[in-house]
Amino acid sequence: MANNDCNSELTRRHLLQLGLGSAALLGTQAVLPAFAGAAPPVNPSLEKALYASTLQSWCDGLVAHQISLADPGVHGAILCPACGLIHGRCGDAVYPLLRVAHTTGNSMYLHAAIDVHNWSERNVSRADGSWVNDLTLSTWKGITVFKTIALCEALLHHGPVLDAATRKQWTERVGRAAKFLDGFITLQTGNINYPITSTATFALCAELLSEPRYLDRARALAHEALANFTEAGLLFGEGHPFDVTSPKGCHPVDLGYNVEESLPALALYTTLARKMGKPDPEVEATVLKSLRTHLEFMLPDGGWDNSWGTRNYKWSYWGSRTSDGCQPAFMLMAEQSAQDADVFREAAHRNLKLMASCTHGNLLYGGPDYFAHGDSACIHHGFTHAKALATVLDRATFPAQKHAALKGSPGVELIRTELPREQAYGLKSFPDIATHLASIGPWRATVTANDWEYIETVQTGGGGNTGGGHASGGALSMLYHQQLGPMLCASMNQYSLVEISNQQQFTDKPHMTLTPRIECEVKGKTYTSLVDLKAKVTILSGPDQTSFTAEGFLQTTAHQPGEGIMYKLIYRVQADSVTMIARASGNPSTGARFIFPVVSRSTERFALENTTRVVIEKAGGKLAVETDAPRGFEAIPNERTFNLVPGFECLALSVHMESGPECRVTLRLL
């Protein structure tokens, strides 16, 4: 491959000759300070700077982990510090790296982009035009849709920094990939994210290759996929067969993949269709409705509540491990709907702020407490989510932000838009996923009995169905406080590597399942309330209180029945407190346990004031956890427990349960 520019300095003068003004360099420096006494300006460049600076930070992390050795088997690849391997999809980094090269004038990023693409061509490219997922762990070719998007976007927006021979070679490579995908992709290819993301892939190929037939291919796929949206607007298909429902009428829905991959792809498809003079209003309307529905699950801090999703084994609180990010969906569709523009941009902003807070040493960590707990960052997060930010910077607009004068002092403050889940609306139910949201006072609760279980069939060496899926059984899978943040949070029922090359291993530190649950040990087996797919949930809801009652039978995570042990869990959500009531009947004399790890980073102090009251000091205030269990709290470990899904440290609290009587646990802000 020719790369005549690879050893020459990419200078600022050269960039200017290519037609770039100084505005393109935005994102690496702070804005100029205002004159003393004057209100600071509020303009779109401030928001854009957050995207650009975060993107460059992640690209710096990619470059720092890029291999520079003579061996063609590794040169240019990006080594993952968490997994100790080269993720085969690291070639996707070509797009964000080339963008940062173009906008900063720093040839380091240009060399990195060319090298990582060359590695990809030497090692995971195939003669039929595809790319495979990994060197050895997975030969899945569906990921060709993502690498093709990255290469198209790199060429369309930043091709001028490449020499003519390289541009020609990369464009021809896109042509071979498009031909492969044209014969490979159907609506049933993989999970729904693959054919839906192909709508953006084919539309980009139509633009780059000047072949209108690919736009027709994109349109046909998009319209075929319209049948995969529920009446409420949820996109289903993250699991097979996706054309049937579970016994409870649930569809295979995964929030993370929907908001970070499928819906952004459809948003990009509709944007490109408009640009090429063939707008698709039917798909646009469907995407807008779907984004509104999915936005119901964004938490006030920008986190995504995927506690119930079919593929939540990749849940990373800010999104999902190997998808791209929600920003393109909300930022691109904000331009197509004036009524949604403010809240869509707000959602994209809050999620980006959350991801920025999870970034350490230029690496995006897999959850809020990975870094504090001593777990490493998987590099996969960085190169996929960097693509999303590059797309926003290249294709979205940043209108002036609304602001108002500060009361009692000079200056202005941004007017932030309220997200749906910030409203104290009472109850919202989603039968398509057997999941309910309660919003009372400052509390936000999620209760799920979703009975759709995901089975991985593509990943070589994957965990398949090992009982490690999402919580069910009427679990309280999320409890969030407006002032204190996440309080209780679900994890996998039993951590397993469903996708062996796309998940991390636990370190040699305390870890456990985080979902609140009743557990019982019988003859060496653990029975839990988390997996009863037949559990019944009843709800009483009023303006001041919402109460959920879940009833079922304890089972092993592999759904083996457990001695006929029945359980009952009640969650009462009120403005001043949340009370959990647990009961188990028919359990053996050893008794059961009610386990409810409370989200609490190791830096937060706690005190066991007496056997029945724990107080945790959090940044937003003090949380009191109280119980009426006769024996009080069981011994509390000094060291925090942890779970990789979705990445929280927790104070491992539990109480012993007698057979028959109820025990209560109440959480309240002091």
C-alpha positions as CSV (number, residue, x, y, z in Angstrom):
1,M,0.0,0.0,0.0
2,A,1.4,3.4,-0.9
3,N,1.7,5.9,1.9
4,N,4.0,8.6,0.6
5,D,2.7,11.0,3.2
6,C,3.3,8.7,6.1
7,N,6.9,9.8,6.8
8,S,6.3,13.5,6.1
9,E,5.1,16.0,8.7
10,L,1.5,17.0,8.4
11,T,1.8,20.7,9.0
12,R,-0.8,23.3,9.8
13,R,0.1,25.1,6.6
14,H,-0.6,21.9,4.7
15,L,-4.0,21.7,6.3
16,L,-4.8,25.3,5.5
17,Q,-3.8,24.6,1.9
18,L,-6.4,21.9,1.9
19,G,-9.0,24.4,2.8
20,L,-9.3,24.1,6.6
21,G,-9.7,27.2,8.6
22,S,-8.6,27.7,12.2
23,A,-12.1,26.8,13.4
24,A,-11.5,23.2,12.5
25,L,-8.9,23.0,15.2
26,L,-11.5,23.5,17.9
27,G,-11.4,21.2,20.9
28,T,-7.8,21.2,22.2
29,Q,-7.7,24.5,23.9
30,A,-10.0,26.3,26.3
31,V,-12.0,29.3,25.0
32,L,-10.5,32.8,25.5
33,P,-11.5,34.3,28.9
34,A,-14.0,37.1,29.0
35,F,-13.1,40.6,30.0
36,A,-13.2,41.2,33.8
37,G,-16.8,41.8,34.9
38,A,-18.4,40.7,31.7
39,A,-20.7,37.7,31.4
40,P,-18.9,34.8,29.6
41,P,-20.3,34.1,26.2
42,V,-22.4,31.1,25.7
43,N,-22.1,29.7,22.2
44,P,-22.1,26.4,20.3
45,S,-18.4,26.1,20.3
46,L,-18.4,25.3,24.1
47,E,-20.5,22.2,23.5
48,K,-18.5,21.3,20.4
49,A,-15.3,21.6,22.4
50,L,-16.4,18.9,24.9
51,Y,-16.9,16.5,22.0
52,A,-13.6,17.4,20.3
53,S,-11.5,17.3,23.5
54,T,-13.0,14.0,24.6
55,L,-12.4,12.5,21.2
56,Q,-8.8,13.7,21.1
57,S,-8.3,12.3,24.6
58,W,-9.5,8.8,23.6
59,C,-7.4,9.0,20.4
60,D,-4.4,9.7,22.6
61,G,-5.2,6.6,24.6
62,L,-5.4,4.6,21.3
63,V,-2.1,5.9,20.1
64,A,-0.4,5.2,23.5
65,H,-1.4,1.5,23.1
66,Q,-0.6,1.1,19.5
67,I,2.1,-1.5,18.8
68,S,5.2,-0.4,17.0
69,L,7.2,-3.5,16.1
70,A,8.6,-4.7,12.8
71,D,6.5,-7.8,12.8
72,P,3.6,-7.3,10.4
73,G,1.4,-9.5,12.6
74,V,1.3,-6.9,15.3
75,H,2.6,-3.6,13.9
76,G,-0.1,-1.0,14.0
77,A,-2.5,-3.0,16.1
78,I,-3.9,-1.6,19.3
79,L,-3.2,-3.7,22.4
80,C,-5.9,-3.9,25.0
81,P,-4.6,-3.4,28.5
82,A,-7.6,-5.1,30.1
83,C,-7.9,-8.2,27.9
84,G,-4.2,-8.7,27.1
85,L,-5.1,-9.2,23.4
86,I,-5.6,-7.4,20.1
87,H,-9.3,-6.8,19.4
88,G,-9.8,-7.6,15.7
89,R,-12.1,-4.6,15.3
90,C,-9.4,-2.1,16.3
91,G,-9.2,-1.1,12.6
92,D,-12.4,0.9,13.2
93,A,-10.1,3.5,14.9
94,V,-9.0,4.6,11.4
95,Y,-11.9,7.1,11.3
96,P,-11.5,9.0,14.6
97,L,-7.7,9.0,14.3
98,L,-7.9,10.4,10.8
99,R,-10.3,13.1,12.0
100,V,-8.0,14.2,14.8
101,A,-5.1,14.2,12.4
102,H,-7.1,16.5,10.0
103,T,-8.2,18.9,12.7
104,T,-5.1,19.2,14.8
105,G,-2.4,19.0,12.1
106,N,-0.5,16.4,14.1
107,S,1.0,13.7,11.9
108,M,1.1,11.3,14.9
109,Y,-2.6,10.6,14.4
110,L,-2.2,10.2,10.6
111,H,0.5,7.6,11.1
112,A,-1.6,5.8,13.7
113,A,-4.7,5.8,11.4
114,I,-2.7,4.4,8.4
115,D,-0.9,1.8,10.6
116,V,-4.0,0.5,12.3
117,H,-5.8,0.1,8.9
118,N,-2.8,-1.6,7.4
119,W,-2.7,-4.1,10.4
120,S,-6.4,-4.8,9.8
121,E,-5.8,-5.5,6.1
122,R,-3.0,-7.8,6.8
123,N,-4.6,-9.8,9.6
124,V,-8.5,-9.7,9.7
125,S,-9.3,-8.8,6.1
126,R,-10.6,-11.6,3.9
127,A,-10.5,-12.2,0.1
128,D,-14.3,-12.1,-0.2
129,G,-14.3,-8.4,0.9
130,S,-15.2,-9.0,4.5
131,W,-13.4,-8.4,7.8
132,V,-13.6,-10.9,10.7
133,N,-14.2,-10.1,14.3
134,D,-10.9,-11.5,15.7
135,L,-7.7,-13.2,14.8
136,T,-8.6,-16.5,16.4
137,L,-11.5,-16.2,18.8
138,S,-14.3,-15.4,16.3
139,T,-14.6,-15.6,12.5
140,W,-17.8,-13.7,12.5
141,K,-18.0,-11.5,9.4
142,G,-20.9,-9.3,10.3
143,I,-18.6,-6.7,11.8
144,T,-17.8,-5.8,8.2
145,V,-20.7,-3.3,8.4
146,F,-18.8,-1.3,11.1
147,K,-15.4,-1.2,9.5
148,T,-17.0,-0.2,6.2
149,I,-18.7,2.7,7.9
150,A,-15.5,3.8,9.6
151,L,-13.6,3.7,6.3
152,C,-16.3,5.5,4.4
153,E,-16.5,8.3,7.0
154,A,-12.7,8.6,7.1
155,L,-12.6,9.0,3.3
156,L,-15.6,11.3,2.9
157,H,-14.6,13.8,5.6
158,H,-10.9,13.5,5.9
159,G,-9.6,11.9,2.7
160,P,-7.7,15.0,1.7
161,V,-5.0,14.3,4.3
162,L,-4.2,11.0,2.5
163,D,-2.1,10.8,-0.7
164,A,-4.0,9.9,-3.9
165,A,-2.8,6.3,-4.1
166,T,-4.0,5.6,-0.5
167,R,-7.3,7.2,-1.1
168,K,-7.8,5.1,-4.2
169,Q,-6.8,1.9,-2.5
170,W,-9.1,2.5,0.5
171,T,-12.0,3.4,-1.8
172,E,-11.5,0.2,-3.7
173,R,-11.5,-1.7,-0.4
174,V,-14.8,-0.1,0.4
175,G,-16.1,-1.3,-2.9
176,R,-15.2,-4.9,-2.2
177,A,-16.8,-4.7,1.3
178,A,-20.0,-3.3,-0.2
179,K,-20.2,-6.1,-2.7
180,F,-19.7,-8.7,0.1
181,L,-22.3,-7.1,2.3
182,D,-24.8,-6.9,-0.6
183,G,-24.8,-10.7,-0.7
184,F,-24.4,-11.3,3.0
185,I,-26.9,-9.1,4.8
186,T,-30.5,-9.9,5.3
187,L,-32.8,-8.9,8.1
188,Q,-32.1,-12.2,9.8
189,T,-28.3,-11.8,9.6
190,G,-27.1,-11.9,13.2
191,N,-29.0,-9.8,15.7
192,I,-31.1,-6.9,14.5
193,N,-28.2,-4.4,15.0
194,Y,-26.4,-5.9,12.0
195,P,-29.0,-5.4,9.3
196,I,-30.2,-2.1,10.7
197,T,-26.6,-0.7,10.9
198,S,-26.2,-1.9,7.3
199,T,-28.7,0.8,6.3
200,A,-26.1,3.4,7.2
201,T,-23.3,1.3,5.6
202,F,-25.1,1.0,2.3
203,A,-26.1,4.7,2.2
204,L,-22.4,5.7,2.9
205,C,-21.3,3.3,0.1
206,A,-23.8,5.0,-2.2
207,E,-22.3,8.4,-1.4
208,L,-18.6,7.4,-1.5
209,L,-18.8,5.1,-4.5
210,S,-21.4,7.1,-6.4
211,E,-23.6,4.0,-6.8
212,P,-27.3,4.9,-6.2
213,R,-28.3,1.2,-6.0
214,Y,-26.8,1.0,-2.6
215,L,-29.1,3.7,-1.3
216,D,-32.0,1.6,-2.6
217,R,-30.5,-1.3,-0.7
218,A,-30.4,0.8,2.4
219,R,-34.0,1.9,2.0
220,A,-35.3,-1.6,1.5
221,L,-33.6,-2.9,4.6
222,A,-34.8,0.1,6.7
223,H,-38.4,-0.5,5.6
224,E,-38.2,-4.2,6.2
225,A,-36.9,-3.4,9.8
226,L,-39.9,-1.2,10.6
227,A,-41.7,-4.4,11.6
228,N,-39.2,-4.8,14.4
229,F,-40.6,-1.8,16.3
230,T,-43.3,-2.4,18.9
231,E,-46.3,-0.1,19.1
232,A,-44.7,1.7,22.0
233,G,-41.5,2.3,19.9
234,L,-39.1,-0.2,21.3
235,L,-36.8,-1.8,18.8
236,F,-36.6,-5.6,19.1
237,G,-34.3,-8.3,17.6
238,E,-31.4,-8.6,20.1
239,G,-32.0,-12.3,20.3
240,H,-33.3,-15.1,18.1
241,P,-35.9,-15.9,16.9
242,F,-37.0,-12.3,17.1
243,D,-40.3,-12.9,15.3
244,V,-41.8,-14.7,18.3
245,T,-42.6,-13.5,21.8
246,S,-41.9,-15.1,25.2
247,P,-44.6,-16.7,27.3
248,K,-45.1,-13.2,28.9
249,G,-45.3,-11.5,25.5
250,C,-41.8,-10.0,25.7
251,H,-39.6,-9.2,22.8
252,P,-35.8,-9.5,22.7
253,V,-34.9,-5.9,23.4
254,D,-31.5,-4.5,24.5
255,L,-31.4,-0.9,25.3
256,G,-27.6,-0.6,24.9
257,Y,-27.4,-1.9,21.4
258,N,-30.5,0.0,20.4
259,V,-29.4,3.5,21.5
260,E,-25.7,3.1,20.7
261,E,-25.8,1.2,17.4
262,S,-29.1,0.5,15.7
263,L,-30.9,3.8,16.2
264,P,-27.8,5.9,15.4
265,A,-27.4,4.0,12.2
266,L,-31.0,4.6,11.2
267,A,-30.5,8.3,12.0
268,L,-27.4,8.4,9.8
269,Y,-29.3,6.6,7.0
270,T,-32.1,9.2,7.1
271,T,-29.6,12.0,7.2
272,L,-27.8,10.7,4.1
273,A,-31.1,9.9,2.3
274,R,-32.1,13.6,2.7
275,K,-28.7,14.7,1.6
276,M,-28.9,12.6,-1.6
277,G,-32.4,13.9,-2.4
278,K,-34.4,10.8,-1.4
279,P,-35.8,11.6,2.1
280,D,-37.5,8.8,4.0
281,P,-40.1,10.4,6.2
282,E,-41.6,7.1,7.3
283,V,-38.3,5.8,8.7
284,E,-37.6,9.3,10.2
285,A,-40.9,9.3,12.1
286,T,-40.2,5.8,13.4
287,V,-36.7,6.7,14.6
288,L,-38.0,9.8,16.3
289,K,-40.7,7.9,18.1
290,S,-38.3,5.2,19.1
291,L,-35.7,7.6,20.5
292,R,-38.4,9.2,22.6
293,T,-39.4,5.8,24.0
294,H,-35.8,4.7,24.7
295,L,-35.0,8.0,26.3
296,E,-37.4,7.0,29.1
297,F,-34.6,4.8,30.3
298,M,-31.9,7.5,30.6
299,L,-31.1,8.3,34.2
300,P,-30.6,11.9,35.3
301,D,-26.8,11.5,35.3
302,G,-26.7,10.4,31.7
303,G,-26.5,6.7,32.5
304,W,-28.6,4.1,30.6
305,D,-30.8,1.8,32.7
306,N,-30.2,-1.4,30.8
307,S,-30.8,-3.5,33.9
308,W,-33.4,-5.6,32.0
309,G,-31.9,-5.8,28.5
310,T,-31.3,-9.1,26.7
311,R,-27.6,-8.4,26.2
312,N,-26.9,-6.6,29.4
313,Y,-23.9,-8.8,29.9
314,K,-22.2,-5.9,28.0
315,W,-24.0,-3.2,29.9
316,S,-21.5,-0.5,30.9
317,Y,-23.9,2.0,32.6
318,W,-23.0,4.7,30.1
319,G,-23.9,2.3,27.3
320,S,-22.6,-1.0,26.0
321,R,-19.1,-2.4,25.7
322,T,-18.6,-2.7,21.9
323,S,-21.2,-0.5,20.3
324,D,-20.6,3.1,19.3
325,G,-22.5,5.6,21.4
326,C,-25.9,7.3,21.5
327,Q,-24.7,10.8,20.4
328,P,-25.2,10.4,16.7
329,A,-28.8,9.3,17.1
330,F,-29.8,12.2,19.3
331,M,-27.7,14.9,17.6
332,L,-28.7,14.0,14.1
333,M,-32.4,13.6,14.8
334,A,-32.4,16.8,16.8
335,E,-32.0,18.5,13.5
336,Q,-35.1,16.8,12.1
337,S,-37.5,17.5,14.9
338,A,-37.8,21.0,16.5
339,Q,-40.0,19.6,19.3
340,D,-37.4,17.1,20.4
341,A,-34.2,19.1,19.6
342,D,-33.5,20.4,23.1
343,V,-34.1,17.1,25.0
344,F,-32.2,15.1,22.4
345,R,-29.2,17.3,22.6
346,E,-29.4,17.3,26.4
347,A,-29.4,13.5,26.4
348,A,-26.3,13.4,24.2
349,H,-24.6,15.9,26.4
350,R,-25.3,14.2,29.7
351,N,-24.2,10.8,28.4
352,L,-21.0,12.4,27.0
353,K,-20.3,14.0,30.4
354,L,-20.8,10.7,32.1
355,M,-18.3,9.0,29.7
356,A,-15.8,11.8,30.2
357,S,-16.1,11.2,34.0
358,C,-15.3,7.5,33.4
359,T,-12.2,8.4,31.4
360,H,-8.8,8.1,33.1
361,G,-5.4,8.3,31.5
362,N,-7.2,8.9,28.1
363,L,-9.0,5.6,28.3
364,L,-12.7,5.1,28.7
365,Y,-13.4,2.7,31.5
366,G,-16.3,0.2,31.4
367,G,-18.2,1.8,34.3
368,P,-18.1,4.5,37.0
369,D,-16.0,2.5,39.5
370,Y,-13.7,0.4,37.3
371,F,-10.8,2.8,37.9
372,A,-11.4,3.2,41.6
373,H,-11.6,-0.6,42.0
374,G,-8.4,-1.2,40.2
375,D,-9.8,-2.8,37.0
376,S,-8.3,-1.9,33.7
377,A,-10.0,-0.2,30.7
378,C,-10.8,-2.3,27.7
379,I,-9.5,-0.5,24.6
380,H,-12.6,-1.6,22.7
381,H,-14.7,1.1,24.4
382,G,-12.3,3.7,23.2
383,F,-12.1,3.0,19.5
384,T,-15.8,2.3,19.1
385,H,-17.1,5.3,21.0
386,A,-14.6,7.6,19.4
387,K,-16.3,6.9,16.1
388,A,-19.6,8.2,17.5
389,L,-18.0,11.5,18.6
390,A,-16.3,11.8,15.2
391,T,-19.6,11.4,13.5
392,V,-21.3,14.1,15.6
393,L,-18.4,16.5,14.9
394,D,-18.5,15.8,11.2
395,R,-22.2,15.7,10.6
396,A,-24.2,17.4,13.4
397,T,-24.7,21.1,14.1
398,F,-24.2,22.9,17.4
399,P,-26.8,25.8,17.8
400,A,-26.3,28.5,20.4
401,Q,-27.2,27.2,23.8
402,K,-30.0,28.7,25.9
403,H,-28.8,30.7,28.9
404,A,-30.0,33.0,31.6
405,A,-28.5,35.5,34.0
406,L,-27.3,34.2,37.3
407,K,-29.3,35.4,40.3
408,G,-27.4,37.7,42.6
409,S,-24.1,37.6,40.6
410,P,-22.7,38.6,37.3
411,G,-22.5,36.0,34.5
412,V,-24.8,33.5,32.9
413,E,-25.7,29.9,33.4
414,L,-26.8,27.3,30.8
415,I,-30.4,26.3,30.8
416,R,-30.4,22.5,30.9
417,T,-33.4,20.6,29.5
418,E,-35.2,18.2,31.8
419,L,-35.0,14.5,30.8
420,P,-38.2,12.4,31.0
421,R,-37.0,10.4,34.0
422,E,-36.4,13.5,36.0
423,Q,-40.1,14.1,36.2
424,A,-42.0,12.6,39.1
425,Y,-44.7,11.0,37.0
426,G,-45.6,8.1,39.2
427,L,-45.6,4.9,37.1
428,K,-44.8,3.9,33.5
429,S,-45.1,0.3,32.4
430,F,-43.6,-1.4,29.3
431,P,-45.4,-4.8,28.7
432,D,-43.1,-5.6,25.7
433,I,-40.3,-6.1,28.2
434,A,-42.3,-6.8,31.4
435,T,-40.6,-3.8,33.0
436,H,-41.9,-1.0,35.1
437,L,-40.5,2.5,36.0
438,A,-41.6,4.3,39.1
439,S,-40.8,8.0,39.7
440,I,-41.9,9.3,43.1
441,G,-40.3,12.3,44.7
442,P,-36.5,12.0,44.2
443,W,-36.6,8.2,43.7
444,R,-36.4,6.4,40.4
445,A,-37.0,2.7,40.5
446,T,-37.1,-0.1,37.9
447,V,-38.8,-3.5,38.5
448,T,-38.4,-6.2,35.8
449,A,-39.9,-9.6,35.2
450,N,-38.6,-9.8,31.6
451,D,-38.6,-13.4,30.6
452,W,-36.7,-13.3,27.3
453,E,-33.3,-15.1,27.7
454,Y,-30.5,-14.4,25.3
455,I,-28.4,-17.2,23.8
456,E,-25.2,-16.4,22.0
457,T,-24.7,-18.5,18.8
458,V,-22.1,-16.5,16.9
459,Q,-19.1,-16.0,19.2
460,T,-16.6,-18.9,19.2
461,G,-16.0,-20.1,22.7
462,G,-18.8,-17.9,24.1
463,G,-20.7,-18.7,27.2
464,G,-23.9,-19.5,25.4
465,N,-26.8,-19.8,27.9
466,T,-25.1,-20.4,31.3
467,G,-27.7,-18.8,33.5
468,G,-25.8,-15.5,33.5
469,G,-28.5,-13.4,31.9
470,H,-30.3,-10.3,33.0
471,A,-32.4,-10.1,36.2
472,S,-36.0,-11.3,36.2
473,G,-38.3,-12.6,38.8
474,G,-39.7,-9.2,39.7
475,A,-36.3,-7.8,40.7
476,L,-35.7,-4.3,41.7
477,S,-33.1,-3.8,39.0
478,M,-32.4,-0.1,39.5
479,L,-32.9,2.4,42.3
480,Y,-31.7,5.9,41.7
481,H,-31.9,9.0,43.9
482,Q,-31.9,12.4,42.4
483,Q,-29.5,13.8,44.9
484,L,-27.4,10.7,45.8
485,G,-27.3,8.9,42.4
486,P,-27.5,5.1,41.9
487,M,-28.4,3.3,45.0
488,L,-29.2,-0.3,43.9
489,C,-28.3,-1.8,40.6
490,A,-28.7,-5.1,38.8
491,S,-25.8,-7.1,37.3
492,M,-25.7,-10.4,35.5
493,N,-27.4,-13.1,37.5
494,Q,-24.1,-15.0,37.3
495,Y,-21.1,-13.5,35.5
496,S,-20.0,-15.4,32.5
497,L,-18.2,-14.7,29.3
498,V,-21.1,-14.8,26.8
499,E,-18.8,-13.2,24.3
500,I,-15.3,-14.4,25.2
501,S,-13.4,-11.7,23.3
502,N,-15.8,-8.8,24.2
503,Q,-15.9,-9.1,28.0
504,Q,-13.4,-8.7,30.8
505,Q,-12.4,-11.1,33.5
506,F,-12.7,-10.2,37.2
507,T,-9.5,-9.3,39.0
508,D,-8.5,-11.0,42.2
509,K,-10.7,-8.7,44.3
510,P,-14.1,-9.1,45.9
511,H,-16.9,-9.3,43.4
512,M,-20.5,-10.6,43.5
513,T,-23.9,-10.3,41.9
514,L,-25.3,-6.9,42.7
515,T,-29.0,-7.3,42.1
516,P,-31.1,-7.2,45.3
517,R,-32.4,-10.8,45.9
518,I,-33.4,-13.6,48.2
519,E,-30.9,-16.5,48.2
520,C,-30.8,-19.8,49.8
521,E,-28.2,-22.6,50.0
522,V,-29.5,-26.1,49.8
523,K,-27.2,-29.2,49.5
524,G,-24.4,-27.1,48.0
525,K,-26.6,-25.4,45.4
526,T,-27.6,-21.7,45.4
527,Y,-31.2,-20.8,44.8
528,T,-32.2,-17.3,43.9
529,S,-35.2,-15.1,43.3
530,L,-33.6,-13.5,40.2
531,V,-34.4,-16.1,37.6
532,D,-38.0,-17.2,38.0
533,L,-39.3,-16.3,34.5
534,K,-42.8,-17.2,35.7
535,A,-42.8,-14.8,38.6
536,K,-45.9,-12.6,39.0
537,V,-45.7,-8.9,39.6
538,T,-48.6,-6.8,40.8
539,I,-48.6,-3.0,41.2
540,L,-50.5,-0.5,43.2
541,S,-49.8,3.1,42.2
542,G,-50.9,6.4,43.5
543,P,-49.7,10.0,43.4
544,D,-47.6,9.6,46.6
545,Q,-46.6,5.9,46.5
546,T,-46.0,3.1,44.1
547,S,-45.9,-0.5,45.4
548,F,-44.7,-3.6,43.6
549,T,-45.2,-7.1,44.7
550,A,-43.2,-10.0,43.1
551,E,-44.0,-13.6,43.9
552,G,-42.4,-16.8,42.6
553,F,-40.1,-19.7,43.4
554,L,-36.4,-19.8,44.1
555,Q,-34.3,-21.5,41.4
556,T,-30.7,-22.0,40.4
557,T,-29.4,-19.7,37.7
558,A,-29.9,-22.7,35.4
559,H,-33.6,-22.8,36.3
560,Q,-33.4,-25.9,38.5
561,P,-36.3,-25.8,41.0
562,G,-35.3,-25.5,44.6
563,E,-37.2,-27.5,47.1
564,G,-40.5,-25.6,46.5
565,I,-39.2,-22.5,48.2
566,M,-41.5,-19.6,47.6
567,Y,-40.5,-16.0,47.8
568,K,-42.3,-12.7,48.0
569,L,-40.7,-9.3,47.5
570,I,-42.5,-5.9,48.0
571,Y,-41.0,-2.6,47.0
572,R,-42.7,0.5,48.3
573,V,-41.5,3.7,46.7
574,Q,-42.4,6.9,48.6
575,A,-41.1,10.4,48.4
576,D,-39.2,10.1,51.7
577,S,-38.0,6.5,51.5
578,V,-37.9,3.2,49.6
579,T,-38.8,0.1,51.6
580,M,-38.1,-3.5,50.5
581,I,-40.0,-6.3,52.2
582,A,-38.7,-9.9,51.8
583,R,-40.3,-13.2,52.7
584,A,-39.3,-16.8,52.0
585,S,-41.4,-19.8,52.9
586,G,-40.7,-23.5,52.8
587,N,-36.9,-22.8,53.1
588,P,-34.8,-25.2,55.3
589,S,-33.8,-24.6,58.8
590,T,-30.6,-22.9,57.7
591,G,-32.7,-20.0,56.4
592,A,-32.4,-17.7,53.5
593,R,-30.7,-14.4,53.1
594,F,-31.9,-11.1,51.6
595,I,-28.9,-9.6,49.8
596,F,-28.9,-5.9,48.7
597,P,-25.5,-4.5,47.8
598,V,-25.7,-0.7,48.0
599,V,-23.8,1.3,45.4
600,S,-20.9,2.9,47.3
601,R,-17.4,3.7,46.2
602,S,-14.6,2.6,48.5
603,T,-13.8,6.3,49.2
604,E,-17.2,6.8,50.9
605,R,-17.2,6.3,54.7
606,F,-19.9,4.3,56.3
607,A,-20.8,3.6,59.9
608,L,-22.7,0.7,61.5
609,E,-24.5,2.8,64.1
610,N,-26.2,-0.3,65.6
611,T,-27.0,-3.8,64.4
612,T,-30.0,-2.5,62.4
613,R,-28.8,0.9,61.0
614,V,-26.0,1.7,58.5
615,V,-25.2,5.3,57.4
616,I,-23.2,5.9,54.2
617,E,-21.7,9.3,53.5
618,K,-22.1,10.1,49.9
619,A,-21.1,13.2,47.9
620,G,-24.8,14.3,47.8
621,G,-25.6,13.6,51.4
622,K,-26.0,10.8,53.9
623,L,-27.9,7.6,53.1
624,A,-29.5,5.6,56.0
625,V,-30.2,1.9,55.5
626,E,-32.3,0.3,58.2
627,T,-33.7,-3.1,58.8
628,D,-36.1,-4.8,61.2
629,A,-34.5,-8.3,60.7
630,P,-34.2,-9.9,64.2
631,R,-30.4,-10.5,63.8
632,G,-29.8,-7.1,62.2
633,F,-27.3,-6.8,59.4
634,E,-24.9,-9.7,58.7
635,A,-21.2,-8.9,59.1
636,I,-20.3,-6.1,56.6
637,P,-17.0,-6.6,54.7
638,N,-14.6,-3.7,55.0
639,E,-13.6,-4.0,51.3
640,R,-16.2,-3.0,48.7
641,T,-17.5,-5.7,46.4
642,F,-17.7,-5.0,42.6
643,N,-19.2,-6.2,39.4
644,L,-18.0,-5.6,35.9
645,V,-21.7,-5.2,34.8
646,P,-22.4,-2.3,34.9
647,G,-19.2,-1.3,36.8
648,F,-20.2,-0.3,40.4
649,E,-18.5,-0.8,43.7
650,C,-21.0,-1.7,46.4
651,L,-21.2,-2.1,50.2
652,A,-22.3,-5.7,50.5
653,L,-25.3,-5.6,52.9
654,S,-27.5,-8.6,53.7
655,V,-29.8,-9.9,56.4
656,H,-30.7,-13.4,57.6
657,M,-34.3,-14.4,57.0
658,E,-36.3,-16.8,59.1
659,S,-38.8,-19.1,57.4
660,G,-42.1,-17.4,57.0
661,P,-41.8,-13.9,58.7
662,E,-41.2,-10.8,56.6
663,C,-38.2,-8.6,57.1
664,R,-37.9,-5.0,56.0
665,V,-35.1,-2.8,54.7
666,T,-35.6,0.9,54.3
667,L,-33.4,3.4,52.5
668,R,-33.8,7.1,53.1
669,L,-31.8,10.4,52.8
670,L,-30.9,11.9,56.1
